[in-house]
Structure formats: structure tokens, C-alpha cells
């Protein structure tokens, strides 16, 4: 989905899907850390929830943070996002990006 001509539209679709999945949870959150703690607790309840959290919600949140860091020129947030992206680069076989 992310390797094509409609990259911005696909990112928007993933962002909207994630927002809809987290609609009831995100209202009560104050920070990113508290949201991640709630998602980790929910992912321990069932394997399906863990699959959705680990393979959709967390990567989309990471992409959203990376886009924010790039748009706002926030260097510490950029470094944090790149550090968090390294396992995904290895998993996708992009070893040159992981260097």
C-alpha cells in the first residue's frame, strides 16, 4: 500500500483507520506514553488485539510522529522516530536504511 504513486493518500487512509480504531481510547489520554501503556495492556488481553496493535497502530503512530518531526523541524523527535523505526527497516529487508 505504501509503495506506489498515491503515498500521501495511503498515509491519510492509514491515519484515519487508526484514529477510528482508537476513538474510544484516545479521548482519555494525556500523552503518547499513556496511550502506549494502554495499548500494551490491551494487547495482553487477546492475540488479535496484539496483532492489530503491533502491526498497524504502533507503526502508523510512528509514521505520524515522523511526519510531524519533519514538518516542524524537531530534531530530537526525528532522532527518536528513526531509532524506533530501525526494527521495521530490518524486518522489511532494508538493511541499507538500518545502517
BAGU-309391 format. One line per field, with one value per residue: residue number from 0; x negated, y, z of N, C-alpha, C in turn. Coordinates in pm, 1 decimal, always signed. Example, Ala and Ser with C-alpha at 12.3 -4.5 7.8 and 13.67 -1.06 7.14 Angstrom:
<pts>
pos	c(0;1) $
n_u	c(-1319.0;-1285.0) $
n_v	c(-569.0;-225.0) $
n_w	c(+780.0;+708.0) $
ca_u	c(-1230.0;-1367.0) $
ca_v	c(-450.0;-106.0) $
ca_w	c(+780.0;+714.0) $
c_u	c(-1320.0;-1290.0) $
c_v	c(-330.0;+3.0) $
c_w	c(+780.0;+787.0) $
</pts>
This chain:
<pts>
pos	c(0;1;2;3;4;5;6;7;8;9;10;11;12;13;14;15;16;17;18;19;20;21;22;23;24;25;26;27;28;29;30;31;32;33;34;35;36;37;38;39;40;41;42;43;44;45;46;47;48;49;50;51;52;53;54;55;56;57;58;59;60;61;62;63;64;65;66;67;68;69;70;71;72;73;74;75;76;77;78;79;80;81;82;83;84;85;86;87;88;89;90;91;92;93;94;95;96;97;98) $
n_u	c(-81.8;-203.5;-391.2;-377.8;-221.2;-36.0;-108.3;-73.2;+211.1;+251.3;+118.2;+283.6;+522.1;+446.6;+396.1;+652.2;+789.8;+655.9;+719.3;+994.2;+1001.7;+895.0;+1072.3;+1242.8;+1052.6;+859.0;+965.6;+940.4;+672.8;+364.4;+103.6;-145.6;-288.6;-115.2;+89.4;-44.8;-96.2;+164.4;+236.0;+50.0;+138.4;+394.3;+320.6;+229.1;+452.6;+573.6;+479.4;+546.5;+588.2;+329.7;+197.3;+313.8;+236.5;-48.0;-114.0;+24.7;+130.2;-82.8;-300.5;-176.7;-131.6;-396.3;-483.4;-324.7;-432.2;-688.9;-638.6;-540.1;-771.2;-938.3;-798.5;-789.9;-1053.5;-1178.6;-1436.6;-1515.9;-1281.5;-1280.3;-1515.1;-1437.4;-1220.7;-1348.3;-1515.4;-1323.4;-1220.1;-1410.4;-1391.6;-1179.2;-1285.5;-1480.7;-1310.6;-1169.5;-1363.3;-1530.3;-1825.0;-2021.3;-1907.2;-1896.1;-2151.4) $
n_v	c(-119.0;+120.1;+158.9;+314.9;+537.8;+686.6;+766.8;+978.6;+974.9;+714.4;+713.5;+891.6;+742.5;+525.0;+665.6;+766.4;+525.2;+426.5;+626.6;+585.9;+329.5;+381.7;+555.5;+552.0;+518.7;+718.0;+955.4;+982.7;+1012.8;+1170.1;+1188.3;+1059.7;+848.4;+747.3;+653.2;+449.4;+275.1;+196.6;+68.2;-142.6;-281.7;-358.2;-519.7;-744.6;-881.4;-1022.0;-1221.8;-1129.5;-857.6;-787.8;-837.9;-639.2;-406.7;-421.3;-447.6;-257.8;-23.4;+83.2;+114.6;+303.0;+518.8;+579.7;+659.3;+886.1;+1044.2;+1076.9;+1221.6;+1453.7;+1539.2;+1595.6;+1801.1;+2002.6;+2046.4;+1924.9;+1812.6;+1637.2;+1476.8;+1365.8;+1207.0;+1026.4;+898.5;+778.6;+602.0;+433.3;+326.8;+153.8;-137.4;-199.3;-142.1;-343.8;-567.8;-532.8;-574.9;-372.5;-315.5;-128.9;+115.1;+68.4;+93.0) $
n_w	c(+0.0;+62.3;-130.6;-385.5;-625.3;-490.5;-230.5;-26.1;+1.6;+85.8;+332.5;+465.8;+468.2;+631.8;+866.2;+926.9;+966.9;+1191.9;+1376.5;+1396.5;+1506.1;+1754.6;+1869.5;+2104.3;+2301.2;+2279.8;+2369.6;+2642.8;+2692.4;+2786.4;+2702.9;+2473.2;+2583.1;+2782.2;+2619.1;+2480.7;+2695.0;+2764.4;+2525.3;+2527.0;+2753.9;+2665.9;+2453.9;+2576.3;+2643.1;+2429.8;+2144.5;+1891.9;+1931.9;+2004.1;+1761.5;+1592.7;+1728.0;+1732.4;+1458.9;+1311.5;+1451.0;+1616.7;+1421.8;+1246.5;+1417.2;+1465.8;+1210.2;+1183.8;+1388.8;+1284.9;+1048.4;+1163.1;+1299.2;+1083.0;+951.0;+1142.7;+1193.6;+1413.1;+1570.9;+1794.3;+1815.6;+1561.2;+1570.5;+1770.8;+1642.5;+1421.7;+1555.4;+1667.8;+1433.3;+1331.7;+1388.7;+1215.6;+966.4;+943.6;+951.1;+715.2;+531.8;+448.4;+469.6;+421.1;+500.0;+767.4;+858.2) $
ca_u	c(+0.0;-286.0;-490.6;-306.7;-210.3;+60.4;-162.5;-4.6;+347.5;+244.7;+85.2;+405.2;+615.8;+399.6;+415.0;+795.4;+823.9;+602.6;+799.9;+1123.8;+979.5;+862.2;+1165.8;+1285.0;+936.2;+777.5;+1031.7;+898.2;+526.8;+297.4;-25.9;-176.9;-331.3;+1.6;+158.6;-120.4;-74.3;+298.8;+232.5;-22.4;+227.7;+499.9;+264.7;+209.5;+580.9;+601.5;+378.4;+591.3;+558.6;+184.2;+164.8;+353.5;+155.9;-188.0;-135.2;+93.9;+144.3;-213.3;-372.0;-110.3;-163.3;-536.5;-488.6;-266.6;-531.7;-798.5;-592.1;-536.7;-908.8;-990.4;-729.3;-821.4;-1198.9;-1207.2;-1546.8;-1508.0;-1172.6;-1327.4;-1607.5;-1358.9;-1144.1;-1439.7;-1557.5;-1211.3;-1195.1;-1515.4;-1344.5;-1092.4;-1373.8;-1536.7;-1203.1;-1131.3;-1476.0;-1601.6;-1942.4;-2097.6;-1848.8;-1920.2;-2288.7) $
ca_v	c(+0.0;+239.2;+165.4;+349.4;+679.4;+752.8;+755.6;+1065.2;+929.1;+591.3;+752.8;+950.5;+633.2;+452.2;+753.6;+768.3;+394.1;+419.6;+716.3;+522.3;+218.0;+435.3;+663.3;+546.5;+518.4;+839.1;+1068.5;+990.1;+1014.1;+1298.7;+1187.1;+943.9;+739.3;+685.9;+578.2;+326.0;+185.5;+139.9;-26.3;-261.6;-356.2;-419.9;-624.0;-865.6;-946.6;-1118.5;-1227.0;-1045.4;-719.3;-771.7;-830.6;-508.1;-302.2;-431.7;-441.2;-146.3;+100.1;+139.5;+169.7;+423.2;+626.4;+613.3;+736.2;+1016.8;+1120.7;+1110.1;+1330.0;+1575.0;+1583.1;+1653.5;+1926.8;+2103.7;+2050.4;+1887.4;+1718.2;+1526.7;+1386.3;+1295.5;+1102.3;+925.4;+822.2;+694.7;+494.3;+340.4;+266.3;+58.4;-276.0;-214.2;-146.9;-478.6;-661.9;-513.2;-609.8;-251.9;-315.0;-5.0;+218.7;+33.7;+126.4) $
ca_w	c(+0.0;+73.5;-237.6;-507.3;-658.3;-402.4;-95.4;+71.7;+22.9;+163.7;+469.7;+522.4;+493.1;+750.0;+981.9;+957.6;+1020.7;+1327.8;+1460.2;+1421.6;+1598.0;+1887.1;+1901.9;+2244.5;+2389.7;+2265.5;+2434.9;+2782.8;+2700.7;+2800.5;+2636.6;+2389.4;+2671.3;+2845.6;+2514.4;+2455.5;+2809.4;+2749.9;+2413.2;+2571.9;+2843.0;+2585.2;+2367.9;+2656.6;+2662.2;+2323.7;+2038.7;+1780.6;+1969.1;+1996.2;+1619.5;+1541.8;+1791.6;+1691.7;+1314.3;+1246.8;+1527.5;+1653.7;+1306.4;+1194.3;+1511.3;+1443.6;+1085.9;+1211.7;+1465.1;+1194.5;+961.5;+1246.6;+1323.4;+959.4;+920.8;+1243.5;+1207.9;+1551.6;+1560.2;+1891.8;+1778.6;+1441.8;+1614.9;+1840.9;+1543.1;+1344.0;+1645.0;+1678.6;+1302.4;+1294.5;+1376.5;+1098.2;+849.6;+936.9;+919.0;+575.4;+445.5;+405.9;+555.0;+399.2;+582.9;+906.5;+895.9) $
c_u	c(-86.4;-392.4;-418.7;-298.6;-120.9;+18.0;-91.4;+139.0;+349.3;+208.9;+208.4;+507.0;+575.1;+419.0;+561.8;+840.4;+777.2;+682.7;+935.3;+1109.2;+956.6;+960.2;+1206.3;+1169.8;+866.0;+837.3;+976.4;+747.5;+472.0;+167.1;-41.4;-215.3;-212.6;+82.8;+87.3;-104.7;+62.3;+301.6;+158.5;+63.3;+337.2;+445.4;+235.8;+339.2;+610.9;+494.5;+416.7;+562.2;+409.2;+139.6;+196.0;+266.6;+13.3;-210.4;-62.7;+84.8;+9.1;-293.3;-308.4;-136.2;-307.4;-553.4;-432.4;-362.9;-647.1;-759.9;-586.0;-676.8;-968.0;-927.2;-767.3;-970.9;-1240.2;-1311.8;-1542.1;-1395.9;-1210.4;-1420.3;-1534.6;-1283.6;-1233.3;-1487.7;-1448.4;-1182.1;-1295.8;-1468.4;-1256.2;-1175.2;-1434.5;-1430.6;-1161.4;-1244.6;-1551.7;-1725.5;-2026.1;-2040.4;-1880.1;-2062.8;-2289.0) $
c_v	c(+125.7;+249.0;+193.5;+499.0;+755.7;+742.3;+848.3;+1021.8;+801.3;+618.8;+810.7;+841.6;+553.5;+534.8;+755.8;+635.2;+381.5;+509.1;+654.7;+404.9;+266.4;+541.2;+662.7;+557.2;+652.4;+959.4;+1090.0;+1003.6;+1156.4;+1304.2;+1059.8;+823.8;+669.8;+606.3;+446.1;+226.7;+118.3;+37.8;-154.0;-346.9;-426.9;-533.2;-752.1;-943.5;-1050.3;-1111.9;-1140.2;-898.7;-692.8;-758.9;-692.3;-397.3;-303.9;-407.5;-327.7;-17.9;+161.7;+189.0;+296.0;+541.5;+672.8;+695.6;+876.0;+1104.2;+1163.6;+1225.5;+1461.0;+1628.3;+1649.0;+1788.9;+2038.8;+2121.9;+2024.9;+1776.7;+1607.9;+1427.0;+1305.3;+1180.4;+990.2;+836.8;+729.7;+577.1;+388.1;+268.2;+157.6;-87.0;-300.1;-217.7;-285.6;-580.0;-652.4;-546.2;-490.2;-233.2;-188.7;+110.1;+193.2;+65.6;+255.8) $
c_w	c(+0.0;-34.6;-369.1;-525.7;-561.1;-256.1;+3.1;+101.5;+108.0;+309.5;+537.9;+555.2;+616.7;+876.5;+1023.8;+1018.6;+1165.0;+1421.8;+1492.4;+1518.5;+1740.9;+1935.6;+2049.2;+2342.5;+2392.4;+2338.9;+2575.8;+2799.9;+2709.8;+2721.7;+2553.9;+2475.9;+2737.4;+2743.3;+2486.6;+2570.6;+2800.6;+2636.8;+2450.9;+2665.1;+2764.7;+2499.0;+2445.4;+2675.3;+2554.8;+2216.0;+1919.9;+1809.0;+1960.1;+1850.9;+1563.6;+1599.3;+1738.0;+1542.6;+1243.2;+1327.9;+1561.4;+1533.3;+1249.0;+1286.9;+1492.6;+1316.4;+1107.9;+1291.8;+1376.4;+1101.6;+1039.7;+1270.9;+1199.5;+928.9;+1017.0;+1264.6;+1352.7;+1551.6;+1666.3;+1860.3;+1654.8;+1482.1;+1688.0;+1742.6;+1462.1;+1428.2;+1657.6;+1546.9;+1266.7;+1290.5;+1253.9;+969.4;+833.6;+896.0;+772.5;+479.2;+391.5;+493.3;+536.7;+482.9;+730.9;+950.5;+962.1) $
</pts>
